[in-house]
């Protein structure tokens, strides 16, 4: 806990840095310049916990437009924190695949994933809190818009984190985010199909 709260510039400056230069924060952390920042994995765990709480309190159906059957969707909504956390190694793996020439370890790729997923968790928490003020549910278009913004944001972070031409890193980063998203959806669809088949045999 002491290491988590012991930063030089405070939480506000850290949050601003994640919004303005997320890849730069990850790059500094990997390079050993860590005094000004919260640790990436502790940050993600704490913010995912806050997000899961916001989702549970608000009743926000964050997975309502993902095309999963109702039963598995309800189960995943109850364990949304785990669903968010499992995406970190997936995104790290996608980056390790698409940025092989960067010669970074999987753990270093996951530093970038953890910081950017922390920002995404905050956005989801805000959407959950905002849902208390409205009765409308997110539609397919707003869900698509959310994912496009996420791909662009992660690509932008990747362009700051990896060496080489910015445009190439940006496009590869966006592709890594899309690849990880596709992987988690395939996993969820497979688990949902297995869950439905298991219920049918009971």
Secondary structure, 3 states (H helix, E strand, C coil): CHHHHCCCCHHHHHHHHHHHCHHHHHHHHHCCCCCCCCCHHHHHHHHHHHHHHHHHHHCCCCCCCCCCCHHHHHHHHHCHHHHHHHHHHHHHHHHHHHCHHHCCCHHHHHHHHHHHHHHHHHHHHHHHHHHHHCCCCCCHHHHHHHHHHHHHHHHHHHHHHCCCCHHHHHHHHHHHHHHHHHHHHHHHHHHHHHHHHHHHHC
